[in-house]
Amino acid sequence: MNGFKTTKRIAFLMFACILISAFITKDKDKIKLVDFKNFYDSINTKGSMVIYDTKNKTYYLYDSSTLNKVFTPASTFKIPTTLMALETGTATDENFEIKWDSIERWSPNWSKDHTLKMAFQNSTVWYYQELARRMGSNKMKELLDKMQYGNMDTSGGVDLYWLTGGMRISPMQEIDFLRRLHTRQLPLSERTIRLCENIMLADSTSEYKLRAKTGWSATQNPEVAWYVGYFETKDNVYYFANLVFPNEKSSKKLFQDRKDVVYKVFKSLGLLSFQ
């Protein structure tokens, strides 16, 4: 029986590699299937992760069954929205301010005037909804199509489609978009991309710079929480997409835990060291 289970597991892994290879091996990238289950178990969740090591052209994959499935981007969509707002001039720069509408929402951090950079860091939904309304659905759809972001589905309302509407993206697509952003392969100005990367800066040490964004949707089935971004070192760039599936047993600190998992995974792989 154990031999049968082992054979079945090997067959599944080979099949998973074939499916994933069809998506990512256009540049002859290598694939390493890794086991990060213990990190997700420690925060009482299930999840999946993909990491791309640029220098070594290697993908590290955990739970390959979900890496090409699509989910709502939630607030990771603030990355392309920031790009679109800057490119269209809807937001002039990171200091572009929108006045608070005085409506109290679930996060106390949202109850004040916001600049673009503040809204990104606080993940302030109302600010980005206002940006979307000012840009308009036609302009956003045009730019999303040009950038080839996710499924490019803007159904569900100009200020809701990435939250409760038709927009979907997979972990592999998140990685693809981040790579095209950082390598300047998006049809956007250098100024737009540079400003967006500055806004995305989440952590900086002598060893690396981390540019990243969280996302969480409690209104979809399944409920999902994201952490996506990339570490820039002196001689390499590591892209990652961490997708977590919260449940009733999840830690109350899951907002931070999904970030901590990324650090622990990178340390366990020996890709980066952290204090």
C-alpha positions in Angstrom: 0.0 0.0 0.0 2.8 2.4 0.9 4.5 1.6 -2.4 1.2 2.4 -4.3 0.9 5.7 -2.4 4.5 6.7 -3.2 4.0 5.8 -6.9 0.8 7.8 -7.0 2.4 10.8 -5.4 5.4 10.7 -7.9 2.9 10.5 -10.8 1.0 13.5 -9.4 4.1 15.5 -9.0 5.3 14.7 -12.5 1.9 15.7 -13.8 2.0 19.0 -11.8 5.4 19.8 -13.2 4.2 19.2 -16.8 1.2 21.6 -16.2 3.3 24.3 -14.6 6.1 23.9 -17.1 3.6 24.7 -19.9 3.1 28.1 -18.2 6.5 29.1 -17.1 9.3 27.4 -19.1 9.4 29.7 -22.1 12.9 30.8 -20.9 13.9 27.3 -19.8 13.2 28.0 -16.2 13.9 25.3 -13.6 11.2 24.1 -11.2 11.7 23.0 -7.6 8.7 21.6 -5.7 9.1 22.4 -2.0 7.2 21.7 1.1 6.2 24.7 3.2 3.3 23.1 5.0 4.8 23.5 8.4 4.9 27.3 8.0 1.2 27.4 7.2 0.3 24.9 9.9 2.0 27.2 12.4 -0.6 29.9 11.7 -3.5 27.4 11.3 -4.1 28.0 7.6 -3.6 26.4 4.2 -1.8 28.2 1.5 0.4 28.1 -1.6 3.5 30.0 -2.6 5.5 30.6 -5.7 9.0 32.2 -5.7 11.0 33.1 -8.7 14.8 33.4 -8.4 15.8 35.6 -11.4 19.6 34.9 -11.3 19.2 31.1 -11.2 16.0 31.1 -13.4 14.3 28.9 -10.8 10.8 28.6 -9.6 10.1 27.3 -6.1 6.6 26.0 -5.8 4.4 24.9 -2.9 1.0 23.5 -3.5 1.1 23.5 -7.3 -2.6 22.6 -7.5 -3.6 26.2 -6.8 -0.8 28.2 -8.5 -2.7 28.5 -11.8 -6.2 28.9 -10.3 -7.6 32.4 -10.3 -8.9 34.3 -7.3 -9.9 37.9 -6.5 -6.9 40.1 -6.3 -8.3 42.2 -3.5 -5.9 44.9 -2.4 -3.0 43.5 -4.4 -4.9 45.3 -7.2 -3.7 48.6 -5.7 -0.4 47.9 -7.6 -1.9 48.2 -11.0 -4.4 50.9 -9.9 -1.4 53.0 -8.6 0.2 52.5 -12.0 -2.9 53.5 -13.9 -3.6 56.5 -11.7 -0.1 57.8 -12.2 0.0 57.1 -15.9 -3.3 58.9 -16.6 -2.4 61.8 -14.4 -5.4 61.1 -12.1 -2.8 61.1 -9.3 0.1 63.5 -9.9 2.6 61.7 -7.6 2.9 59.8 -4.3 1.8 63.0 -2.4 -1.5 63.3 -4.3 -4.1 63.9 -1.6 -7.8 63.0 -1.5 -9.9 64.4 1.4 -11.6 61.9 3.7 -15.4 61.8 3.1 -16.0 61.6 6.9 -17.5 58.2 6.7 -16.3 55.9 9.4 -15.2 52.5 8.1 -13.8 49.3 9.8 -10.2 50.5 9.9 -9.5 53.6 12.1 -6.4 54.2 9.9 -8.7 55.1 7.0 -10.5 58.0 8.8 -8.3 60.8 7.6 -7.2 62.6 4.5 -4.8 60.4 2.5 -2.0 60.8 0.0 -1.4 58.1 -2.6 1.5 56.6 -0.7 -0.4 56.6 2.6 -3.4 54.9 0.9 -1.2 52.2 -0.5 0.5 51.6 2.8 -2.8 51.6 4.8 -4.6 49.7 2.0 -7.3 52.3 2.1 -10.1 51.1 0.0 -12.2 54.3 -0.2 -9.2 56.2 -1.6 -8.6 53.7 -4.4 -12.3 53.5 -5.2 -12.3 57.3 -5.7 -9.3 57.0 -7.9 -11.1 54.4 -10.0 -14.2 56.6 -10.3 -12.1 59.5 -11.4 -10.3 57.4 -14.1 -13.5 55.9 -15.3 -14.2 52.3 -16.4 -13.2 52.8 -20.1 -9.7 54.1 -19.3 -9.1 51.5 -16.7 -10.2 48.7 -19.0 -8.0 50.0 -21.8 -4.9 50.1 -19.5 -5.6 46.7 -18.0 -5.8 45.2 -21.4 -2.5 46.8 -22.3 -0.9 45.6 -19.1 -2.4 42.1 -19.5 -3.3 42.0 -15.8 -5.1 38.8 -14.6 -8.3 38.1 -16.6 -8.8 41.8 -17.3 -12.5 41.4 -16.3 -13.9 44.8 -15.1 -17.5 43.7 -14.6 -19.2 44.5 -11.4 -18.7 48.2 -11.1 -15.9 50.7 -11.7 -15.1 50.9 -8.0 -15.8 47.3 -7.0 -14.7 44.9 -9.8 -11.4 43.9 -8.1 -13.2 43.4 -4.7 -16.6 41.7 -5.5 -16.7 41.8 -9.3 -15.2 39.8 -12.1 -11.5 40.5 -11.7 -9.4 37.4 -11.1 -5.7 36.6 -11.0 -3.6 33.5 -10.2 -0.4 33.3 -8.1 1.5 32.6 -11.3 -0.1 35.7 -13.0 0.9 37.8 -10.0 4.5 36.8 -10.5 4.3 37.4 -14.2 2.9 40.9 -13.6 5.5 41.8 -11.0 8.3 40.6 -13.3 7.1 42.8 -16.1 6.7 45.7 -13.8 10.2 45.5 -12.4 11.9 44.8 -15.8 10.0 47.7 -17.5 8.1 45.5 -19.8 4.8 47.2 -19.2 3.6 49.9 -21.7 4.0 52.7 -19.1 6.4 55.5 -18.6 9.6 55.2 -16.6 8.3 57.9 -14.2 5.1 56.0 -13.5 7.0 52.7 -12.8 9.6 54.5 -10.7 7.0 56.3 -8.5 5.0 53.1 -8.1 8.1 51.1 -7.0 8.9 53.9 -4.4 5.3 53.6 -3.1 5.6 49.8 -2.9 8.7 49.9 -0.7 7.8 47.9 2.4 11.2 47.1 4.0 14.8 48.1 3.4 18.1 46.8 4.8 21.7 46.7 3.8 21.0 43.3 2.1 17.7 43.9 0.3 14.8 46.2 -0.6 11.3 44.7 -0.4 8.5 46.1 -2.5 5.2 44.4 -1.7 1.4 44.5 -1.2 -1.1 42.7 0.9 -4.6 41.8 -0.1 -7.6 40.2 1.7 -11.0 39.3 0.5 -13.5 38.0 3.1 -16.5 38.3 0.7 -15.4 35.6 -1.8 -15.6 31.8 -1.6 -13.0 30.7 -0.8 -11.8 33.6 1.4 -8.3 34.6 0.4 -5.4 36.6 1.8 -2.4 37.6 -0.3 1.1 38.9 0.1 2.9 39.6 -3.2 6.1 41.4 -4.1 9.8 41.1 -4.7 13.1 41.3 -2.8 15.9 43.3 -4.7 19.4 42.4 -3.7 22.7 43.7 -5.1 22.8 40.9 -7.7 19.4 39.3 -7.8 15.6 39.8 -7.7 13.3 37.3 -5.9 9.6 37.5 -6.8 7.0 35.9 -4.6 3.2 35.4 -4.3 1.9 34.0 -1.0 -1.8 33.0 -1.1 -3.4 32.1 2.2 -6.8 30.6 2.8 -8.1 32.0 6.2 -10.5 29.9 8.3 -12.1 30.0 11.7 -8.9 28.5 13.3 -6.6 31.1 11.7 -4.5 33.2 13.9 -5.9 36.6 14.9 -2.5 38.0 13.7 -2.9 36.7 10.2 -2.5 40.2 8.8 1.2 40.0 10.0 1.5 36.2 9.8 1.2 36.0 6.0 4.1 38.4 5.8 6.1 36.4 8.4 5.6 33.2 6.4 7.4 34.8 3.4 10.4 35.7 5.5 10.6 32.3 7.1 10.4 30.6 3.7 13.1 32.7 2.2 15.3 32.0 5.2 14.6 28.3 5.1 15.6 28.2 1.4 18.8 30.1 2.2 17.9 32.8 -0.3 18.1 35.6 2.2 19.1 36.1 5.8 17.1 38.2 8.2 17.9 39.7 11.6 
